[in-house]
C-alpha cells in the first residue's frame, strides 16, 4: 500500500507541475515554447515511470492477495515446517522442528507442543480460512465479529441510557436516572472438520496440501456457522439471531432480549391484494416492518431471507404499481427491497404457518460473533489404514446483542 501511495503522489505532483506550466505557455516566446516542450517531454517520461511503478505495486498486492503458488509471500519458518508435517507426518525431524518453534513462540490457545495434542494452524492458513468464511457466510459478513481469549467473554448493553433534564440558569440540579446495563453472554461450541487424503496423494509433490485443506475446511465451517448464527439453539453452539423470544411490543415496552415481530395478516403467508377501502397490498407488511426499526438502525439495515421467500417478495408492488424490489445496478451490488439491500441466507425459515421468514436489521449492532483465538489441527493416520486425516477445530460463539436493532416478519394474522 505504501508503494501504491508513493506512485499516486508522484502522478499528482507531475500533473500539478504540468498544469501550472501550461497556464504560462501562451505568454512565452517561440524559444521559450521549445524549452517548455522539452521539459514537458521529460515530465511525461516521469509520468510513465510513475504509472509503471503504481501498476507494479498493484500487481504485487494482487498476487499476494490471491496467494498464487508462483507469487506467494515468503513463508515463515513455522509455515514451512507445518507444510512438511502435513505431507509427511511420520517425519520425526518435522515433528521435532514444529515442537521447538511452538515452544519458542508461546501459543496461547488449546494444547500444543506435540502431534498428539495438535499443532496451531499457521497464521497464513488461519487467515485464509477466515477470509473464505466471510465470503460464504452472510451472518459473518454482516455481524460484529470479535476475537477473545476465553469463553467468559460478555457484552454489556445500556438498555435505558443516561437520563437528562432541562434546568434554568439558577435552578437546582437533580440527579438524573441511572442507566441500566444488560449482560449478554454468547454461547460457544467447538466447530470441527475432519478431511482426509490417501497416503499416495501426499507423496505427489504437485498436490497442494495446505491449499486443499484450506478450501475443504472453509466450506465445512461456513455451512455449519451459517446455520448456527441464524437458528442455533445455544446448546454447544452459538445462539442464532432468530432464536430469541418474539413479541409484538414496541421498543418502549419491549423486554430486553426479546425481538419485535410484525404479522403478515395471513395465517400461512402474505395476504392477497384486496380491492377494498382502503386497498391493501401484500407488500404493506414490508413497509410496516421497515418503519418499526429506529432511524439510527435503518441507516445500516439489511433484509435477510432465503431464496424461496425472495422469489415471492420480489413480486410485491406499491400503490403506484411499482415493484418494491429493485435489482442491483452492477455485478456484486445487492438488489434492494423498499430501498434497503437484501441478503440471501438459506438458513432462514420458509414462508409457512407461524414461521419467521424475513428479518430486517442492522446486523452489526444486533448480533455479535466471538472467535476464540486460533484454529488447531491434529493428525490421525490410525483409524483408517491408507488414509491420513486432519482434525481441525475452533471455538466460536454468538448471540443477539441489541434486540432493538432487529425486527422480524411472522406469517400469522396477529
N, C-alpha and C positions, 0 to 999 in steps of 0.2 A: 504493500500500500504506500509506503514511503517513496518507493521508486516511481510509482504512478503519479503521486502528488508532485514530485520534483519535475517530472516530464510535463505535466499540465502547467505548472508555474512557468516553466521555460517557454511554452507556447504563448501563454498570456502576455509575458514580457515582450516577446518578439512582435506579436500583433499590436501591442500598445505602442512600441517604438516605431513600427512602420506607419501606423495611423498618424502619429504625430509628425512624421517626416512628410507624409503626403499632403498635410494641410499647408505646408510651405512650398509645395512643388511649383505651383503656378507663379510664385513670386521670384523664382530663380532664373538665372541666365542659362543659355544653352550649355555652357561649360559646367555650370553647377548641376544642370539636369543630368548630364552624362555621369558626373560624380555620384549623383543620387542613385542612378540606375545601377552603377557598380556596387554601391552599398546595399541596394535592395536585393541584388542577386546574392550577396553574401548573407544577408539576413534570411533570404529564402532557404538557403542551404542549411542555416541553423534550424529553421522550422522543420525541414525534412528530417534532420537528425533528431530533433526533439520528438517528432511523431514516431519515428522508429523506436526510440527509447521507450515511449509510452506503450507501443504495441508489444515490444519485447517483454516489458514488465507485466502487461495484462495477460499475455500468453503464458508467462511463467506462473502467474497466480492461478490461471485456469487449469494448467497441468497439475498443479499441486492440489487444487480442489477436487479434480476428478480422480486423483490418485492412480494414474496410469502406471503400468509396470515400468515403462521406459523413462518416466519423468518424476517418479515419486521422490519426495524429500528424503534426505539421508536418514536411514533407520537408526534408532537408538540402539545401544548395546543390549538393552533388555529385549527390544523387539526382535533383534536378530536371534538371540538365544531362545526366545519364545517360539519363533518360527521353526528353528531346528528341533525343538522338543515336540512340536505338533507333528512334524514329519517323521521323526524317529524317537518315539517316547522311551524306547529301551536304552537310548544312548546315555550312559551314566555321566559322561562328560557334560552333556547338555543339562541334565538334571542338577548336577553339582554347580554349574555356572548360574542357573536360574536361582538356586537357593542362595548363593553368595550375593548375587545382585539384589535380591529381595531383602536379604539381611541388612545390606548397606542402605537400601532405600527407605526402610521402615514403612511398610504398607500399613494402612490404618483400618482396613476392613476385613472381616472374615478371618479364617485361619490361613496361614501362609508359611512358606518355607519348605514345603515338600510336595511331591506329586500326589501323595495320599490326601493331604489337606486341601490341595488345589492351588493353582497359581493365579495371581491377579492378572487380568487381561491387560496387555499394554495399552497405554493411553491412546495411541493412534487408532487401534482397533475399537476400543471402547467408545471413542468419539464418533467413529463411523457408524457404529450401531445406533447411537442416539440420534444421529442425523437422519438415518433412514427411518427410524421410528417416527420422527417429527413429520416426515413426508407421508407416511402411511396412516397414522392415527390422527383423526380430526380433533379429538379431545386434547391430545398432547400439543398440537399446534396452536390451540386456542386458549387453553387454560394457563394459569400461573404455575410455572414449574420451578421448584427449588430443590437444592441438594442439601441433605442433612447427614450427620454422622451417627444419629441414634433414632430409633423408632419412637422415642419420647417427644418428638417434635410436636408442637402445638401452635395454633394460630389464635390470637386474641382479636375479637371483633367488638368494636364500640357500637352497641345496639341502640343507644339513645342519643349520644353526642353531648357535648358540654352545653349547659344551659346559658342563656343570655337574657339581658333585660335592659330597658331604656331608663335613664335617670336624668334628672335635671342637674344643672351645674353644681348646686349646693345640696342636692338631696342625698339622703343616706344611701349607702351601698349595701345591699343584702347579698348574702351568698347565693350563687346560682345552683341549679340542680347538678348533682354529681353524675358524670357519665357512667353507664353500666356496661361492663365488659362481659362478653360471652366467649367461652372457650371451645375451640374446635380441635379435636384430636383425630387426625387422619388415621384410618385403619390400614394396616400393612399386610402384605403377603409376599411369599417368595415366588418369583416368576422364573420358571426353568425351561430350558430347551435341551434336547438330547440327540443331536445329529450324529451320524456315523458314516464311516467310509471304509472301503476294503483296504487291507494292508498293501495289496498290489498297487492300488491307485496312489498311495502315499509314496511309493517308490518312483513314481513318474515325476521327474523334476519340473515338467511343464504344468503340473497341477497346482494351481494357486490355492493352497490350503486355507490361508488366512482370509482371502477374498471370498471363497466359497462359504466358509463358516460365518463370516460377517453377514452375507446375504441370507443364509439359511436362518440364523438366529434372529436377525432383524424381522423377517417375515413372521416367524413364530411369535415373537414378543409383541409385535404390532397387533396381531389378531387378538391375542389374549388381553392386552391392555385396552384396546378399543372397546371391548365388551365390558370389562371391569369398570373403566372410568365412566361408562354410561349407565349400566344397570347392575353393577356389582353389589352383592348383599352385605359386604363388610366382613364376612367370615373368611379369614385367611386370604383376603384380597381387598382392594380399595372399595370404598362405598361410592357407588355411582352417582352421577349428578341427577339422575331421575329417580333415585331410590327414596328420597325423603318424603315424609307425610305431606299430602296435598290438602289445601284449604281454599275456600272461596273468599277468605278475609283479605281486605286490602292491607297495604303496608302499615297503616296506622294501627291496626289491631292484629296484625299477623304475628303469631307466636314464633320466637326465634328458632330457626331450624326447619320450619315448615315452608312449603312453596305454594304460592297462589296459583290457582288454575282458572281458566276461562272455559265454560262449557260451550260446545258447538251448537247446542239447541236441538240436536238429533241424537237418538239413542245409540246408534252404531256408526255414525259418520258425520257428514256435514248436511245441513238442511238443503233442500232444493230451492230453486228460485221461486219466490212466492209473489204473485201479482196481487197484492193486497194494498191496503192503505195503512201505513206506508209500505212500499215494496221492500222486501228483504232479499239479500243476496247471500249465497254460500260463503263468499269471502268476507262478509261482515265480521266474522269472528277473528280473522287475521288482523283487521284494523283495530278491533277492540282489545286484542291481546297486546298489540304493539304499544298502545297508549296506557296500558296498565303499568308498564315499566317506566321508572322515573327518567326524566330527560337526560340526566347525567350518565345513566347507564346506556340509554339508547344510542349515544354517540359512538359506542364501540360494540353495538349489539349485532348478533347474527341469528338467523333462523337455523334450526337443526332438525332434520327429518331424514327418513330413508328414501330410497329412490321410488318405491311404490307410492308413498304419500306425496312425494313431489310431483309425480305424474298426474295426480288428482288436483293438487293445488295450482299447478301451472295453468289450469283452465278457468280459474276464478276471474271474474270481471267486476268492475265497479259500476256505479250508476250511469256512467257515460259509455259503457260497453268497452272500456279499456282493460286490457289484461293487467292484473296486479303484478304478474311476473314479467320481468324484463331481462332478456339474455345479456350476458357479458359482452362488452364491445370488442374484446380481444382475447386471444388464447391465454388461458391462465387466470383471467379475471372472472370471478363467480357471477352468476346471474343474481338479480335482486328480486325480492318479494316485498311489495309496498315500500320500495326504496332501500331495503336492507339486504345485505348479502345472505346467500343460502349455502349451508354446508351440509353435504350428504353424510350420514352416519348410519350404516346398516344395522347397528345395534339398537337403534330407536324402534319403538313398537310400531306395528302396522295399524292402520285405521280399523277400528272394531269397537264393540261394545265396552264402554268403561276403560278404554285404553288412552294413553297419553302419547300421541304420535308426533307432536310438534313441541319444540322448546324455543323460546325467544330470550336471549340472554347476552349479557356481557360476560362471556365465559372466563375471561382473565380475572374478573372481580369475583365471580361466583364460585369458581372451583379451583382447588389447589392440588397439584400433583407433587409428591415428595419422593425423590430418588435417594436412597441410601447410597453412600459413596461406593462406587466400584462394581464391576461385573467380574465374577470369578468363574474359573473353569477347572474341572477335574477330569483326568484321563481314565477311561475304562476300556481295557483291552482283554478282559477276562470273561465277561458274561456271554459274549457271542464270538466264538473262535473264528478267526479270519477277518474280523472287523475291529476297527478302533472307534470308540465313541468318546464324545466330549460332553461333559455335563456342565452346561452353562447355567448360572443362576444369579439373580439380583433381587434385592428387596425394594419394593415400590409400594407407595401408599397414596391415598387420595380421599378427598371428601369435599362436600359442599361447604364453602366458606361464608359467602354472603348470600343469604336466602332472598334478599330483596333485589338481587341483581339478575334474577331469572323468573320468567313466567312460562307456564305451560298450557297447552290446549288439551281438553279432555273431550272425548266423544261421549257425550251424555246430554240429557235435557236440562239438568240442573247441576 
